[in-house]
């Protein structure tokens, strides 16, 4: 890894992050037996905060009100709102609906980037790739069952969570220009995200129930979500956005259903239908087009990034 360019490291970091995030639904599903969605969100973030503090205790001091508000906005949009809205949407709508709607986040990121960030203009190939990838995601999500069961509230919540993630990506790119070390940088965002979650806990029937943590399965799943999927993966994702830019990094989101299909076939021995296979092919083609691989696009969008090892 030391011999790789920053851009290559960023691509590897984004791919690693998406790989882990694509598998978290298994842990979450297992934890939902003993925990509510809000409890899972809260406990995984507390574990992540503790882990990030142990990795690098020195934090980022207060600089000015504008910067502090940006950190708070990043925590609110990318941690509190994104996860809460996504979890709530699944109680009202089908998982297949939510999967497609959440996956439109790169589209919103491209729109917001064009109007708020310099150096990330509209590119025709991005939107062509987006359409191809969304078509593929839809095929995988519905897997031949083309009866779309609309649930206005649940679908709106899923779509709003995608907008929240897009907002987080834009704020993250702005903060990346400050050049802070990546671990305290991520911890400060998590601090605000957890802080905004606290007022919601009494309303969501959250309880300590320490006996639940004594079950090995629960403890291991929470540690996986907190240490790997939250602490480590947010560090790697934030690094990737700092180097590649919000738009280029976001297209890796398309790979999540591809990874899900791969593990379903490999581990669960589920059959690979022609519909799912076509969906996978469209997603990979869409990713290649969005990244400019079929157009010879060599531009480097990111100019600065949080530093991982300063």
C-alpha positions in Angstrom: 0.0 0.0 0.0 2.9 2.4 0.7 3.9 2.3 -3.0 0.4 3.1 -4.2 -0.5 6.6 -5.3 -3.1 8.5 -3.1 -5.7 8.0 -5.8 -5.1 4.2 -5.9 -5.3 4.1 -2.1 -8.6 6.1 -2.2 -10.1 3.7 -4.7 -9.0 0.7 -2.5 -10.5 2.5 0.5 -13.8 3.1 -1.2 -14.0 -0.5 -2.4 -13.2 -1.9 1.0 -15.8 0.4 2.7 -18.6 -0.6 0.3 -17.7 -4.3 0.7 -18.1 -4.1 4.5 -21.2 -1.9 4.3 -22.9 -4.4 1.9 -22.6 -7.1 4.6 -23.9 -5.1 7.6 -27.5 -6.0 6.9 -26.8 -9.5 8.1 -25.5 -8.3 11.5 -28.4 -5.7 11.8 -31.0 -8.4 10.9 -29.6 -10.7 13.7 -29.5 -7.9 16.2 -33.1 -6.8 15.5 -34.3 -9.9 17.5 -33.1 -8.3 20.8 -32.6 -4.6 19.9 -34.6 -1.9 18.2 -33.3 -0.1 15.1 -32.6 3.0 17.2 -30.7 1.0 19.9 -28.5 -0.6 17.2 -27.7 2.8 15.7 -26.9 4.4 19.1 -24.8 1.5 20.5 -22.7 1.1 17.3 -21.9 4.8 17.3 -20.9 4.8 21.0 -18.6 1.9 20.2 -17.2 3.7 17.2 -16.6 6.9 19.2 -14.7 4.9 21.8 -12.6 3.1 19.2 -11.7 6.3 17.4 -10.6 7.9 20.7 -8.4 5.0 21.5 -6.8 5.1 18.0 -5.9 8.8 18.4 -6.9 10.6 21.6 -5.8 14.0 20.4 -8.8 15.8 18.9 -9.4 18.8 16.7 -9.7 22.0 18.8 -12.4 24.6 18.1 -11.2 26.9 15.3 -14.2 29.1 14.4 -18.0 28.9 14.5 -18.4 28.3 10.8 -16.1 25.3 10.8 -17.7 23.9 13.9 -21.1 24.2 12.3 -19.8 22.3 9.3 -18.7 19.5 11.6 -22.1 19.5 13.3 -23.9 19.5 10.0 -21.8 16.5 8.8 -22.7 14.6 12.0 -26.4 15.4 11.6 -26.7 14.5 7.9 -24.3 11.6 7.6 -24.7 9.9 10.9 -28.0 10.9 12.7 -30.4 11.5 9.8 -29.0 9.0 7.2 -29.2 6.0 9.5 -32.4 7.0 11.3 -34.3 7.7 8.1 -33.0 4.5 6.5 -34.0 2.4 9.4 -37.4 4.0 9.8 -38.1 3.6 6.0 -37.7 -0.1 6.3 -40.6 -0.3 8.8 -43.0 1.2 6.2 -41.8 0.1 2.8 -40.3 -3.0 1.1 -36.5 -3.5 1.4 -36.4 -3.6 -2.4 -38.0 -0.2 -2.7 -35.6 1.3 -0.1 -32.6 -0.3 -1.9 -33.4 1.4 -5.1 -34.3 4.8 -3.6 -31.2 4.9 -1.3 -29.0 4.1 -4.3 -30.0 7.4 -6.0 -27.7 9.2 -3.6 -24.9 9.6 -6.3 -27.4 11.5 -8.4 -28.1 14.0 -5.6 -24.4 14.3 -4.9 -23.7 15.2 -8.5 -26.4 17.9 -8.5 -25.3 19.4 -5.2 -21.6 19.2 -6.2 -22.2 21.1 -9.4 -23.7 24.0 -7.5 -21.5 24.0 -4.4 -18.1 22.6 -5.2 -15.5 23.8 -7.7 -13.9 21.2 -9.9 -16.8 18.7 -9.9 -18.9 19.7 -13.0 -21.7 17.8 -14.6 -20.4 15.0 -16.8 -22.7 13.3 -19.4 -21.1 9.9 -18.7 -21.9 10.2 -15.0 -25.7 10.4 -15.7 -25.6 7.7 -18.4 -23.8 5.5 -15.8 -26.3 6.4 -13.2 -29.2 5.3 -15.4 -27.5 2.0 -16.2 -26.7 1.3 -12.5 -30.1 2.2 -11.2 -31.7 -0.1 -13.8 -29.4 -2.9 -12.6 -30.2 -2.2 -9.0 -33.9 -2.3 -9.7 -33.5 -5.7 -11.5 -31.6 -7.1 -8.5 -34.0 -5.6 -5.9 -37.2 -6.8 -7.5 -35.5 -9.9 -9.1 -38.3 -10.5 -11.6 -41.1 -9.4 -9.4 -42.0 -6.2 -11.2 -45.0 -5.3 -9.1 -43.8 -2.1 -7.4 -45.7 -1.8 -4.1 -45.7 1.9 -3.3 -45.6 3.1 0.3 -45.5 6.9 0.2 -44.2 7.5 3.7 -41.6 4.7 3.7 -40.4 5.6 0.1 -40.2 9.2 1.0 -38.1 8.4 4.1 -35.7 6.3 2.0 -35.4 9.0 -0.6 -34.8 11.6 2.2 -32.0 9.4 3.6 -30.3 9.5 0.2 -30.5 13.3 0.2 -29.1 13.3 3.7 -26.1 11.2 2.5 -25.6 13.5 -0.4 -25.5 16.5 1.9 -23.0 14.7 4.1 -20.8 14.1 1.1 -20.7 17.7 0.1 -20.0 18.9 3.6 -17.3 16.3 3.9 -15.6 17.5 0.8 -15.6 21.1 2.1 -14.1 19.9 5.5 -11.5 17.7 3.7 -9.8 20.8 2.4 -8.8 21.7 5.9 -6.2 18.9 5.8 -7.0 17.5 9.3 -5.8 14.0 10.4 -8.3 11.5 9.3 -9.1 9.8 12.7 -9.8 12.9 14.9 -11.6 14.3 11.8 -13.9 11.4 11.7 -14.4 11.2 15.4 -15.6 14.8 15.6 -18.2 14.0 13.0 -19.3 11.0 15.0 -19.4 13.0 18.2 -21.9 15.4 16.7 -23.9 12.6 15.0 -24.2 10.8 18.4 -25.0 14.1 20.2 -28.0 14.7 17.8 -29.2 11.2 18.4 -29.5 11.6 22.2 -32.7 13.7 22.3 -34.4 11.0 20.2 -33.6 8.1 22.6 -36.4 8.7 25.1 -38.9 8.9 22.3 -37.7 5.6 20.7 -38.1 3.4 23.8 -34.3 2.8 24.2 -33.2 0.8 27.2 -29.9 -0.4 28.4 -30.8 -4.1 29.0 -27.3 -5.2 29.7 -28.2 -8.8 29.7 -28.6 -8.6 25.9 -24.9 -7.7 25.6 -23.8 -10.9 27.4 -25.0 -13.0 24.5 -22.0 -13.7 22.3 -23.8 -13.3 19.0 -25.1 -9.9 20.0 -21.8 -8.7 21.3 -19.9 -9.8 18.2 -22.4 -8.2 15.8 -22.4 -4.9 17.7 -18.6 -4.9 17.7 -18.5 -5.6 14.0 -20.9 -2.7 13.3 -19.2 -0.4 15.7 -15.5 -1.1 15.1 -15.4 -2.2 11.5 -18.5 -0.9 9.8 -18.6 2.5 11.6 -15.2 3.5 13.0 -12.9 2.0 10.4 -15.2 2.3 7.4 -16.1 6.0 8.0 -12.3 6.7 8.2 -11.7 5.0 4.9 -14.7 6.5 3.2 -13.8 10.0 4.4 -10.3 9.5 3.1 -11.6 8.4 -0.3 -13.9 11.4 -0.6 -11.1 13.8 0.3 -8.9 12.4 -2.5 -11.4 11.5 -5.3 -14.1 14.0 -4.7 -17.7 13.5 -3.6 -19.0 12.4 -7.0 -16.4 9.8 -8.0 -16.5 8.2 -4.5 -20.3 8.0 -4.5 -20.6 5.8 -7.5 -19.1 2.9 -5.5 -22.5 2.8 -3.8 -23.7 1.0 -6.9 -21.6 -2.0 -6.0 -23.5 -2.8 -2.8 -26.3 -4.9 -4.4 -23.6 -6.7 -6.5 -21.8 -7.8 -3.4 -25.1 -8.9 -1.8 -25.8 -11.1 -4.8 -22.3 -12.6 -4.7 -22.6 -13.6 -1.0 -26.2 -14.9 -1.6 -24.9 -17.2 -4.2 -21.7 -18.2 -2.5 -22.8 -18.6 1.1 -26.6 -18.9 1.1 -26.5 -21.1 -2.1 -29.3 -19.0 -3.7 -29.6 -19.4 -7.5 -28.3 -16.7 -9.7 -31.3 -15.8 -11.9 -30.9 -14.3 -15.3 -32.6 -11.1 -14.0 -30.0 -10.7 -11.2 -27.2 -11.5 -13.6 -28.4 -8.9 -16.0 -28.7 -6.5 -13.1 -25.1 -7.1 -12.0 -23.8 -6.6 -15.5 -25.7 -3.3 -15.8 -24.4 -2.0 -12.5 -20.7 -2.8 -13.4 -21.2 -1.2 -16.8 -22.8 1.8 -15.1 -19.9 2.1 -12.7 -17.4 1.9 -15.5 -19.2 4.6 -17.5 -19.7 6.9 -14.5 -16.0 6.6 -13.6 -15.1 7.6 -17.2 -13.3 4.3 -17.9 -15.1 4.0 -21.3 -14.3 7.6 -22.1 -10.6 7.8 -21.3 -11.3 10.4 -18.5 -8.1 11.0 -16.7 -9.1 14.0 -14.7 -8.3 14.0 -11.0 -11.1 15.6 -9.1 -9.8 15.7 -5.5 -7.2 18.3 -4.7 -6.7 17.7 -1.0 -7.6 15.2 1.6 -7.5 14.5 5.3 -4.2 12.9 6.1 -4.2 9.3 7.4 -0.7 9.2 9.0 0.5 12.7 9.8 
